[in-house]
């Protein structure tokens, strides 16, 4: 087992989402833009929805990242314990990296959009351009 096996494993996606969430939380985008932050039509409705969407999604990404990190370490430990061969480990690593990224990304969007609809009930997000 070398260092790259420990670094690039099922837990890596959790670490990535924690870092992205912390960056978004402590260096939030100041104004509505197309380059940085949580950028959906609902979030870009006005400055208030923009700020709330970025705050909420950053916190969600940090929590989801820690969850993925823990699950990743459990899976990685299980693969070590059961002496899973290298090719199977890499297959599991990549499946969890890509699947985890897609899953957390989709879940983050769904949860944040739902939060915006609950928080800003008077705004009709469907009429947005």
N, CA, C and O atoms as a GROMACS GRO file, in nm:
protein
  516
    1UNK      N    1   0.085  -0.118   0.000
    1UNK     CA    2   0.000   0.000   0.000
    1UNK      C    3   0.090   0.124   0.000
    1UNK      O    4   0.175   0.139   0.087
    2UNK      N    5   0.070   0.212  -0.098
    2UNK     CA    6   0.148   0.334  -0.102
    2UNK      C    7   0.060   0.456  -0.070
    2UNK      O    8  -0.061   0.443  -0.050
    3UNK      N    9   0.123   0.574  -0.065
    3UNK     CA   10   0.053   0.695  -0.023
    3UNK      C   11  -0.062   0.732  -0.117
    3UNK      O   12  -0.165   0.781  -0.072
    4UNK      N   13  -0.045   0.709  -0.248
    4UNK     CA   14  -0.152   0.745  -0.342
    4UNK      C   15  -0.277   0.662  -0.317
    4UNK      O   16  -0.388   0.710  -0.341
    5UNK      N   17  -0.262   0.538  -0.271
    5UNK     CA   18  -0.379   0.457  -0.238
    5UNK      C   19  -0.456   0.516  -0.122
    5UNK      O   20  -0.579   0.508  -0.118
    6UNK      N   21  -0.385   0.574  -0.027
    6UNK     CA   22  -0.451   0.634   0.089
    6UNK      C   23  -0.514   0.767   0.051
    6UNK      O   24  -0.624   0.798   0.094
    7UNK      N   25  -0.444   0.846  -0.030
    7UNK     CA   26  -0.493   0.978  -0.068
    7UNK      C   27  -0.612   0.970  -0.163
    7UNK      O   28  -0.713   1.037  -0.143
    8UNK      N   29  -0.599   0.889  -0.267
    8UNK     CA   30  -0.706   0.878  -0.367
    8UNK      C   31  -0.786   0.754  -0.336
    8UNK      O   32  -0.752   0.643  -0.378
    9UNK      N   33  -0.891   0.774  -0.261
    9UNK     CA   34  -0.977   0.663  -0.223
    9UNK      C   35  -1.121   0.711  -0.217
    9UNK      O   36  -1.151   0.822  -0.259
   10UNK      N   37  -1.208   0.629  -0.165
   10UNK     CA   38  -1.350   0.664  -0.158
   10UNK      C   39  -1.377   0.789  -0.075
   10UNK      O   40  -1.480   0.854  -0.092
   11UNK      N   41  -1.286   0.822   0.014
   11UNK     CA   42  -1.305   0.938   0.102
   11UNK      C   43  -1.268   1.070   0.035
   11UNK      O   44  -1.301   1.176   0.088
   12UNK      N   45  -1.202   1.066  -0.080
   12UNK     CA   46  -1.155   1.188  -0.146
   12UNK      C   47  -1.270   1.281  -0.183
   12UNK      O   48  -1.256   1.403  -0.170
   13UNK      N   49  -1.382   1.227  -0.228
   13UNK     CA   50  -1.494   1.313  -0.269
   13UNK      C   51  -1.547   1.392  -0.149
   13UNK      O   52  -1.589   1.507  -0.164
   14UNK      N   53  -1.546   1.331  -0.032
   14UNK     CA   54  -1.587   1.403   0.089
   14UNK      C   55  -1.495   1.519   0.118
   14UNK      O   56  -1.541   1.629   0.150
   15UNK      N   57  -1.367   1.496   0.106
   15UNK     CA   58  -1.269   1.602   0.130
   15UNK      C   59  -1.287   1.716   0.030
   15UNK      O   60  -1.277   1.833   0.067
   16UNK      N   61  -1.311   1.683  -0.095
   16UNK     CA   62  -1.332   1.785  -0.198
   16UNK      C   63  -1.454   1.871  -0.166
   16UNK      O   64  -1.447   1.994  -0.175
   17UNK      N   65  -1.565   1.809  -0.127
   17UNK     CA   66  -1.685   1.886  -0.095
   17UNK      C   67  -1.668   1.969   0.032
   17UNK      O   68  -1.725   2.078   0.041
   18UNK      N   69  -1.593   1.920   0.128
   18UNK     CA   70  -1.566   2.000   0.248
   18UNK      C   71  -1.488   2.126   0.210
   18UNK      O   72  -1.522   2.236   0.254
   19UNK      N   73  -1.386   2.111   0.128
   19UNK     CA   74  -1.304   2.226   0.087
   19UNK      C   75  -1.388   2.326   0.007
   19UNK      O   76  -1.381   2.446   0.031
   20UNK      N   77  -1.467   2.277  -0.089
   20UNK     CA   78  -1.552   2.367  -0.168
   20UNK      C   79  -1.652   2.438  -0.079
   20UNK      O   80  -1.673   2.559  -0.094
   21UNK      N   81  -1.715   2.366   0.012
   21UNK     CA   82  -1.811   2.427   0.104
   21UNK      C   83  -1.748   2.532   0.193
   21UNK      O   84  -1.806   2.638   0.215
   22UNK      N   85  -1.629   2.503   0.245
   22UNK     CA   86  -1.560   2.601   0.330
   22UNK      C   87  -1.520   2.725   0.250
   22UNK      O   88  -1.531   2.837   0.300
   23UNK      N   89  -1.473   2.706   0.128
   23UNK     CA   90  -1.440   2.821   0.043
   23UNK      C   91  -1.563   2.908   0.018
   23UNK      O   92  -1.558   3.030   0.028
   24UNK      N   93  -1.674   2.842  -0.014
   24UNK     CA   94  -1.797   2.916  -0.041
   24UNK      C   95  -1.851   2.983   0.085
   24UNK      O   96  -1.911   3.090   0.078
   25UNK      N   97  -1.829   2.921   0.199
   25UNK     CA   98  -1.878   2.978   0.325
   25UNK      C   99  -1.795   3.099   0.368
   25UNK      O  100  -1.850   3.202   0.408
   26UNK      N  101  -1.663   3.086   0.361
   26UNK     CA  102  -1.576   3.193   0.413
   26UNK      C  103  -1.531   3.293   0.307
   26UNK      O  104  -1.480   3.399   0.340
   27UNK      N  105  -1.550   3.260   0.181
   27UNK     CA  106  -1.524   3.354   0.072
   27UNK      C  107  -1.645   3.356  -0.020
   27UNK      O  108  -1.635   3.321  -0.138
   28UNK      N  109  -1.762   3.398   0.032
   28UNK     CA  110  -1.884   3.392  -0.048
   28UNK      C  111  -1.880   3.493  -0.162
   28UNK      O  112  -1.815   3.597  -0.152
   29UNK      N  113  -1.950   3.463  -0.270
   29UNK     CA  114  -1.958   3.560  -0.378
   29UNK      C  115  -2.036   3.682  -0.331
   29UNK      O  116  -2.143   3.669  -0.270
   30UNK      N  117  -1.984   3.800  -0.358
   30UNK     CA  118  -2.047   3.923  -0.309
   30UNK      C  119  -2.175   3.955  -0.384
   30UNK      O  120  -2.278   3.988  -0.324
   31UNK      N  121  -2.169   3.946  -0.514
   31UNK     CA  122  -2.286   3.981  -0.594
   31UNK      C  123  -2.322   3.867  -0.688
   31UNK      O  124  -2.245   3.772  -0.706
   32UNK      N  125  -2.438   3.878  -0.747
   32UNK     CA  126  -2.485   3.777  -0.840
   32UNK      C  127  -2.392   3.775  -0.962
   32UNK      O  128  -2.367   3.879  -1.023
   33UNK      N  129  -2.343   3.659  -0.995
   33UNK     CA  130  -2.252   3.646  -1.109
   33UNK      C  131  -2.270   3.511  -1.175
   33UNK      O  132  -2.344   3.426  -1.126
   34UNK      N  133  -2.202   3.491  -1.287
   34UNK     CA  134  -2.213   3.365  -1.360
   34UNK      C  135  -2.094   3.273  -1.340
   34UNK      O  136  -2.086   3.167  -1.402
   35UNK      N  137  -2.000   3.311  -1.253
   35UNK     CA  138  -1.875   3.237  -1.243
   35UNK      C  139  -1.854   3.164  -1.111
   35UNK      O  140  -1.792   3.057  -1.110
   36UNK      N  141  -1.903   3.218  -1.002
   36UNK     CA  142  -1.867   3.162  -0.871
   36UNK      C  143  -1.989   3.164  -0.780
   36UNK      O  144  -2.057   3.266  -0.769
   37UNK      N  145  -2.015   3.053  -0.716
   37UNK     CA  146  -2.124   3.044  -0.621
   37UNK      C  147  -2.231   2.947  -0.668
   37UNK      O  148  -2.215   2.877  -0.768
   38UNK      N  149  -2.340   2.943  -0.594
   38UNK     CA  150  -2.454   2.859  -0.627
   38UNK      C  151  -2.537   2.934  -0.730
   38UNK      O  152  -2.604   3.032  -0.697
   39UNK      N  153  -2.533   2.890  -0.856
   39UNK     CA  154  -2.589   2.967  -0.967
   39UNK      C  155  -2.705   2.895  -1.034
   39UNK      O  156  -2.686   2.830  -1.137
   40UNK      N  157  -2.823   2.905  -0.978
   40UNK     CA  158  -2.942   2.856  -1.045
   40UNK      C  159  -3.033   2.976  -1.069
   40UNK      O  160  -3.014   3.081  -1.007
   41UNK      N  161  -3.131   2.963  -1.157
   41UNK     CA  162  -3.222   3.076  -1.178
   41UNK      C  163  -3.290   3.124  -1.050
   41UNK      O  164  -3.307   3.244  -1.030
   42UNK      N  165  -3.329   3.032  -0.964
   42UNK     CA  166  -3.394   3.072  -0.838
   42UNK      C  167  -3.297   3.150  -0.749
   42UNK      O  168  -3.336   3.248  -0.686
   43UNK      N  169  -3.173   3.107  -0.743
   43UNK     CA  170  -3.074   3.176  -0.660
   43UNK      C  171  -3.043   3.314  -0.715
   43UNK      O  172  -3.013   3.405  -0.638
   44UNK      N  173  -3.049   3.330  -0.846
   44UNK     CA  174  -3.014   3.458  -0.907
   44UNK      C  175  -3.133   3.552  -0.921
   44UNK      O  176  -3.124   3.652  -0.992
   45UNK      N  177  -3.244   3.522  -0.855
   45UNK     CA  178  -3.363   3.608  -0.862
   45UNK      C  179  -3.334   3.748  -0.810
   45UNK      O  180  -3.368   3.847  -0.874
   46UNK      N  181  -3.272   3.756  -0.694
   46UNK     CA  182  -3.233   3.885  -0.636
   46UNK      C  183  -3.118   3.861  -0.538
   46UNK      O  184  -3.078   3.747  -0.515
   47UNK      N  185  -3.065   3.968  -0.481
   47UNK     CA  186  -2.949   3.955  -0.394
   47UNK      C  187  -2.980   3.872  -0.269
   47UNK      O  188  -2.896   3.797  -0.220
   48UNK      N  189  -3.102   3.886  -0.218
   48UNK     CA  190  -3.140   3.812  -0.097
   48UNK      C  191  -3.144   3.661  -0.123
   48UNK      O  192  -3.093   3.583  -0.043
   49UNK      N  193  -3.202   3.620  -0.234
   49UNK     CA  194  -3.206   3.476  -0.266
   49UNK      C  195  -3.065   3.425  -0.298
   49UNK      O  196  -3.031   3.311  -0.265
   50UNK      N  197  -2.985   3.509  -0.361
   50UNK     CA  198  -2.846   3.473  -0.393
   50UNK      C  199  -2.766   3.445  -0.265
   50UNK      O  200  -2.699   3.343  -0.254
   51UNK      N  201  -2.776   3.538  -0.171
   51UNK     CA  202  -2.701   3.523  -0.046
   51UNK      C  203  -2.747   3.400   0.032
   51UNK      O  204  -2.665   3.325   0.085
   52UNK      N  205  -2.878   3.380   0.040
   52UNK     CA  206  -2.932   3.266   0.115
   52UNK      C  207  -2.896   3.133   0.047
   52UNK      O  208  -2.859   3.037   0.115
   53UNK      N  209  -2.905   3.128  -0.084
   53UNK     CA  210  -2.872   3.005  -0.156
   53UNK      C  211  -2.725   2.968  -0.136
   53UNK      O  212  -2.693   2.851  -0.116
   54UNK      N  213  -2.638   3.066  -0.142
   54UNK     CA  214  -2.495   3.039  -0.125
   54UNK      C  215  -2.462   3.000   0.019
   54UNK      O  216  -2.378   2.914   0.041
   55UNK      N  217  -2.527   3.063   0.115
   55UNK     CA  218  -2.506   3.027   0.256
   55UNK      C  219  -2.552   2.884   0.281
   55UNK      O  220  -2.479   2.803   0.339
   56UNK      N  221  -2.674   2.854   0.237
   56UNK     CA  222  -2.734   2.724   0.264
   56UNK      C  223  -2.658   2.612   0.192
   56UNK      O  224  -2.630   2.508   0.251
   57UNK      N  225  -2.626   2.633   0.064
   57UNK     CA  226  -2.557   2.527  -0.011
   57UNK      C  227  -2.416   2.502   0.043
   57UNK      O  228  -2.369   2.389   0.042
   58UNK      N  229  -2.349   2.607   0.090
   58UNK     CA  230  -2.215   2.589   0.149
   58UNK      C  231  -2.224   2.502   0.273
   58UNK      O  232  -2.144   2.409   0.289
   59UNK      N  233  -2.320   2.531   0.360
   59UNK     CA  234  -2.336   2.450   0.481
   59UNK      C  235  -2.373   2.306   0.447
   59UNK      O  236  -2.324   2.212   0.510
   60UNK      N  237  -2.460   2.289   0.347
   60UNK     CA  238  -2.499   2.154   0.308
   60UNK      C  239  -2.379   2.076   0.252
   60UNK      O  240  -2.360   1.959   0.284
   61UNK      N  241  -2.298   2.142   0.169
   61UNK     CA  242  -2.182   2.074   0.112
   61UNK      C  243  -2.082   2.032   0.219
   61UNK      O  244  -2.021   1.926   0.209
   62UNK      N  245  -2.065   2.114   0.321
   62UNK     CA  246  -1.973   2.078   0.430
   62UNK      C  247  -2.026   1.955   0.504
   62UNK      O  248  -1.950   1.862   0.530
   63UNK      N  249  -2.155   1.955   0.536
   63UNK     CA  250  -2.214   1.840   0.605
   63UNK      C  251  -2.209   1.714   0.519
   63UNK      O  252  -2.170   1.607   0.566
   64UNK      N  253  -2.247   1.727   0.392
   64UNK     CA  254  -2.244   1.611   0.302
   64UNK      C  255  -2.101   1.563   0.282
   64UNK      O  256  -2.077   1.443   0.270
   65UNK      N  257  -2.006   1.656   0.278
   65UNK     CA  258  -1.865   1.619   0.264
   65UNK      C  259  -1.815   1.537   0.382
   65UNK      O  260  -1.744   1.438   0.363
   66UNK      N  261  -1.852   1.578   0.504
   66UNK     CA  262  -1.811   1.502   0.622
   66UNK      C  263  -1.875   1.363   0.621
   66UNK      O  264  -1.810   1.264   0.656
   67UNK      N  265  -2.001   1.356   0.581
   67UNK     CA  266  -2.069   1.226   0.572
   67UNK      C  267  -1.997   1.137   0.470
   67UNK      O  268  -1.971   1.020   0.498
   68UNK      N  269  -1.966   1.192   0.353
   68UNK     CA  270  -1.898   1.115   0.249
   68UNK      C  271  -1.757   1.076   0.293
   68UNK      O  272  -1.709   0.968   0.260
   69UNK      N  273  -1.691   1.163   0.368
   69UNK     CA  274  -1.557   1.134   0.418
   69UNK      C  275  -1.560   1.014   0.512
   69UNK      O  276  -1.477   0.923   0.502
   70UNK      N  277  -1.654   1.014   0.604
   70UNK     CA  278  -1.667   0.903   0.699
   70UNK      C  279  -1.701   0.773   0.627
   70UNK      O  280  -1.639   0.669   0.651
   71UNK      N  281  -1.800   0.779   0.537
   71UNK     CA  282  -1.839   0.660   0.461
   71UNK      C  283  -1.720   0.610   0.377
   71UNK      O  284  -1.696   0.490   0.367
   72UNK      N  285  -1.647   0.703   0.319
   72UNK     CA  286  -1.530   0.666   0.239
   72UNK      C  287  -1.424   0.595   0.320
   72UNK      O  288  -1.367   0.496   0.274
   73UNK      N  289  -1.398   0.645   0.441
   73UNK     CA  290  -1.299   0.579   0.526
   73UNK      C  291  -1.347   0.441   0.570
   73UNK      O  292  -1.267   0.348   0.581
   74UNK      N  293  -1.476   0.427   0.594
   74UNK     CA  294  -1.530   0.295   0.630
   74UNK      C  295  -1.513   0.198   0.514
   74UNK      O  296  -1.471   0.084   0.533
   75UNK      N  297  -1.545   0.243   0.393
   75UNK     CA  298  -1.529   0.158   0.275
   75UNK      C  299  -1.382   0.124   0.252
   75UNK      O  300  -1.347   0.009   0.225
   76UNK      N  301  -1.297   0.225   0.264
   76UNK     CA  302  -1.153   0.203   0.244
   76UNK      C  303  -1.099   0.104   0.348
   76UNK      O  304  -1.023   0.014   0.314
   77UNK      N  305  -1.139   0.122   0.473
   77UNK     CA  306  -1.095   0.030   0.579
   77UNK      C  307  -1.144  -0.112   0.552
   77UNK      O  308  -1.072  -0.209   0.576
   78UNK      N  309  -1.267  -0.123   0.504
   78UNK     CA  310  -1.322  -0.254   0.471
   78UNK      C  311  -1.244  -0.322   0.359
   78UNK      O  312  -1.220  -0.443   0.363
   79UNK      N  313  -1.205  -0.243   0.260
   79UNK     CA  314  -1.127  -0.301   0.150
   79UNK      C  315  -0.990  -0.348   0.198
   79UNK      O  316  -0.940  -0.450   0.152
   80UNK      N  317  -0.930  -0.273   0.290
   80UNK     CA  318  -0.801  -0.314   0.347
   80UNK      C  319  -0.820  -0.440   0.432
   80UNK      O  320  -0.742  -0.535   0.420
   81UNK      N  321  -0.922  -0.440   0.517
   81UNK     CA  322  -0.947  -0.552   0.608
   81UNK      C  323  -0.972  -0.681   0.530
   81UNK      O  324  -0.920  -0.787   0.566
   82UNK      N  325  -1.051  -0.671   0.423
   82UNK     CA  326  -1.083  -0.791   0.345
   82UNK      C  327  -0.982  -0.818   0.234
   82UNK      O  328  -1.002  -0.908   0.151
   83UNK      N  329  -0.873  -0.741   0.232
   83UNK     CA  330  -0.764  -0.761   0.138
   83UNK      C  331  -0.813  -0.766  -0.008
   83UNK      O  332  -0.781  -0.858  -0.083
   84UNK      N  333  -0.890  -0.664  -0.044
   84UNK     CA  334  -0.944  -0.654  -0.180
   84UNK      C  335  -0.829  -0.622  -0.276
   84UNK      O  336  -0.743  -0.540  -0.245
   85UNK      N  337  -0.828  -0.688  -0.392
   85UNK     CA  338  -0.717  -0.668  -0.487
   85UNK      C  339  -0.717  -0.524  -0.541
   85UNK      O  340  -0.818  -0.454  -0.536
   86UNK      N  341  -0.602  -0.484  -0.594
   86UNK     CA  342  -0.577  -0.346  -0.638
   86UNK      C  343  -0.678  -0.300  -0.745
   86UNK      O  344  -0.731  -0.190  -0.735
   87UNK      N  345  -0.704  -0.382  -0.846
   87UNK     CA  346  -0.796  -0.344  -0.953
   87UNK      C  347  -0.937  -0.321  -0.902
   87UNK      O  348  -1.004  -0.226  -0.943
   88UNK      N  349  -0.982  -0.406  -0.813
   88UNK     CA  350  -1.115  -0.388  -0.754
   88UNK      C  351  -1.119  -0.262  -0.669
   88UNK      O  352  -1.219  -0.189  -0.670
   89UNK      N  353  -1.012  -0.236  -0.594
   89UNK     CA  354  -1.006  -0.112  -0.514
   89UNK      C  355  -1.019   0.010  -0.603
   89UNK      O  356  -1.096   0.101  -0.571
   90UNK      N  357  -0.946   0.014  -0.713
   90UNK     CA  358  -0.951   0.129  -0.803
   90UNK      C  359  -1.088   0.144  -0.866
   90UNK      O  360  -1.138   0.255  -0.882
   91UNK      N  361  -1.152   0.032  -0.901
   91UNK     CA  362  -1.286   0.038  -0.957
   91UNK      C  363  -1.383   0.097  -0.856
   91UNK      O  364  -1.465   0.182  -0.890
   92UNK      N  365  -1.375   0.052  -0.731
   92UNK     CA  366  -1.460   0.106  -0.625
   92UNK      C  367  -1.428   0.254  -0.602
   92UNK      O  368  -1.520   0.335  -0.587
   93UNK      N  369  -1.301   0.289  -0.600
   93UNK     CA  370  -1.260   0.430  -0.582
   93UNK      C  371  -1.325   0.520  -0.687
   93UNK      O  372  -1.388   0.620  -0.652
   94UNK      N  373  -1.311   0.484  -0.814
   94UNK     CA  374  -1.362   0.569  -0.921
   94UNK      C  375  -1.515   0.572  -0.922
   94UNK      O  376  -1.574   0.676  -0.948
   95UNK      N  377  -1.577   0.459  -0.894
   95UNK     CA  378  -1.723   0.456  -0.888
   95UNK      C  379  -1.773   0.550  -0.778
   95UNK      O  380  -1.868   0.626  -0.800
   96UNK      N  381  -1.711   0.545  -0.662
   96UNK     CA  382  -1.753   0.631  -0.551
   96UNK      C  383  -1.718   0.776  -0.578
   96UNK      O  384  -1.796   0.865  -0.544
   97UNK      N  385  -1.602   0.802  -0.638
   97UNK     CA  386  -1.565   0.941  -0.670
   97UNK      C  387  -1.667   1.004  -0.764
   97UNK      O  388  -1.719   1.112  -0.736
   98UNK      N  389  -1.694   0.938  -0.875
   98UNK     CA  390  -1.787   0.995  -0.972
   98UNK      C  391  -1.932   0.988  -0.925
   98UNK      O  392  -2.006   1.085  -0.937
   99UNK      N  393  -1.971   0.874  -0.872
   99UNK     CA  394  -2.107   0.861  -0.820
   99UNK      C  395  -2.134   0.953  -0.703
   99UNK      O  396  -2.241   1.012  -0.692
  100UNK      N  397  -2.036   0.964  -0.614
  100UNK     CA  398  -2.050   1.053  -0.499
  100UNK      C  399  -2.058   1.198  -0.540
  100UNK      O  400  -2.138   1.274  -0.486
  101UNK      N  401  -1.976   1.237  -0.637
  101UNK     CA  402  -1.980   1.376  -0.685
  101UNK      C  403  -2.115   1.407  -0.747
  101UNK      O  404  -2.174   1.511  -0.718
  102UNK      N  405  -2.164   1.318  -0.831
  102UNK     CA  406  -2.294   1.340  -0.893
  102UNK      C  407  -2.405   1.339  -0.789
  102UNK      O  408  -2.493   1.425  -0.790
  103UNK      N  409  -2.401   1.242  -0.699
  103UNK     CA  410  -2.504   1.232  -0.597
  103UNK      C  411  -2.510   1.352  -0.505
  103UNK      O  412  -2.617   1.407  -0.480
  104UNK      N  413  -2.394   1.394  -0.455
  104UNK     CA  414  -2.391   1.509  -0.365
  104UNK      C  415  -2.429   1.635  -0.441
  104UNK      O  416  -2.500   1.720  -0.387
  105UNK      N  417  -2.384   1.649  -0.564
  105UNK     CA  418  -2.419   1.766  -0.644
  105UNK      C  419  -2.568   1.776  -0.670
  105UNK      O  420  -2.628   1.883  -0.653
  106UNK      N  421  -2.630   1.666  -0.710
  106UNK     CA  422  -2.774   1.665  -0.736
  106UNK      C  423  -2.851   1.687  -0.608
  106UNK      O  424  -2.945   1.766  -0.605
  107UNK      N  425  -2.814   1.617  -0.502
  107UNK     CA  426  -2.882   1.633  -0.373
  107UNK      C  427  -2.869   1.775  -0.320
  107UNK      O  428  -2.965   1.830  -0.266
  108UNK      N  429  -2.751   1.833  -0.334
  108UNK     CA  430  -2.729   1.971  -0.290
  108UNK      C  431  -2.822   2.067  -0.362
  108UNK      O  432  -2.880   2.157  -0.301
  109UNK      N  433  -2.836   2.049  -0.493
  109UNK     CA  434  -2.924   2.135  -0.571
  109UNK      C  435  -3.070   2.116  -0.530
  109UNK      O  436  -3.142   2.214  -0.511
  110UNK      N  437  -3.113   1.992  -0.515
  110UNK     CA  438  -3.252   1.966  -0.477
  110UNK      C  439  -3.285   2.025  -0.341
  110UNK      O  440  -3.389   2.088  -0.324
  111UNK      N  441  -3.196   2.004  -0.244
  111UNK     CA  442  -3.220   2.051  -0.108
  111UNK      C  443  -3.217   2.204  -0.103
  111UNK      O  444  -3.301   2.265  -0.035
  112UNK      N  445  -3.123   2.266  -0.172
  112UNK     CA  446  -3.112   2.412  -0.171
  112UNK      C  447  -3.231   2.475  -0.242
  112UNK      O  448  -3.285   2.576  -0.194
  113UNK      N  449  -3.274   2.420  -0.354
  113UNK     CA  450  -3.390   2.475  -0.425
  113UNK      C  451  -3.516   2.463  -0.339
  113UNK      O  452  -3.597   2.555  -0.335
  114UNK      N  453  -3.531   2.351  -0.272
  114UNK     CA  454  -3.645   2.332  -0.182
  114UNK      C  455  -3.641   2.434  -0.069
  114UNK      O  456  -3.743   2.490  -0.031
  115UNK      N  457  -3.522   2.458  -0.015
  115UNK     CA  458  -3.506   2.556   0.092
  115UNK      C  459  -3.544   2.696   0.044
  115UNK      O  460  -3.610   2.771   0.115
  116UNK      N  461  -3.501   2.731  -0.077
  116UNK     CA  462  -3.535   2.863  -0.131
  116UNK      C  463  -3.686   2.879  -0.148
  116UNK      O  464  -3.741   2.985  -0.118
  117UNK      N  465  -3.753   2.775  -0.196
  117UNK     CA  466  -3.898   2.782  -0.214
  117UNK      C  467  -3.970   2.796  -0.080
  117UNK      O  468  -4.070   2.868  -0.071
  118UNK      N  469  -3.921   2.728   0.023
  118UNK     CA  470  -3.983   2.740   0.156
  118UNK      C  471  -3.954   2.876   0.218
  118UNK      O  472  -4.040   2.934   0.284
  119UNK      N  473  -3.833   2.927   0.199
  119UNK     CA  474  -3.792   3.052   0.262
  119UNK      C  475  -3.853   3.173   0.194
  119UNK      O  476  -3.892   3.269   0.261
  120UNK      N  477  -3.862   3.170   0.063
  120UNK     CA  478  -3.913   3.285  -0.014
  120UNK      C  479  -4.044   3.245  -0.081
  120UNK      O  480  -4.052   3.234  -0.204
  121UNK      N  481  -4.147   3.224  -0.001
  121UNK     CA  482  -4.276   3.176  -0.052
  121UNK      C  483  -4.343   3.276  -0.145
  121UNK      O  484  -4.419   3.235  -0.234
  122UNK      N  485  -4.318   3.405  -0.128
  122UNK     CA  486  -4.387   3.506  -0.208
  122UNK      C  487  -4.326   3.524  -0.347
  122UNK      O  488  -4.385   3.590  -0.432
  123UNK      N  489  -4.210   3.467  -0.370
  123UNK     CA  490  -4.146   3.479  -0.501
  123UNK      C  491  -4.189   3.362  -0.589
  123UNK      O  492  -4.179   3.246  -0.549
  124UNK      N  493  -4.237   3.394  -0.709
  124UNK     CA  494  -4.273   3.290  -0.804
  124UNK      C  495  -4.151   3.259  -0.891
  124UNK      O  496  -4.124   3.330  -0.988
  125UNK      N  497  -4.079   3.155  -0.855
  125UNK     CA  498  -3.956   3.122  -0.926
  125UNK      C  499  -3.983   3.072  -1.069
  125UNK      O  500  -3.893   3.075  -1.152
  126UNK      N  501  -4.105   3.027  -1.097
  126UNK     CA  502  -4.136   2.976  -1.230
  126UNK      C  503  -4.148   3.087  -1.334
  126UNK      O  504  -4.129   3.062  -1.453
  127UNK      N  505  -4.178   3.209  -1.291
  127UNK     CA  506  -4.191   3.321  -1.383
  127UNK      C  507  -4.056   3.380  -1.420
  127UNK      O  508  -4.048   3.468  -1.506
  128UNK      N  509  -3.954   3.334  -1.358
  128UNK     CA  510  -3.818   3.385  -1.383
  128UNK      C  511  -3.777   3.354  -1.526
  128UNK      O  512  -3.810   3.249  -1.579
  129UNK      N  513  -3.704   3.447  -1.589
  129UNK     CA  514  -3.659   3.430  -1.728
  129UNK      C  515  -3.564   3.314  -1.742
  129UNK      O  516  -3.516   3.286  -1.852
   0.00000   0.00000   0.00000
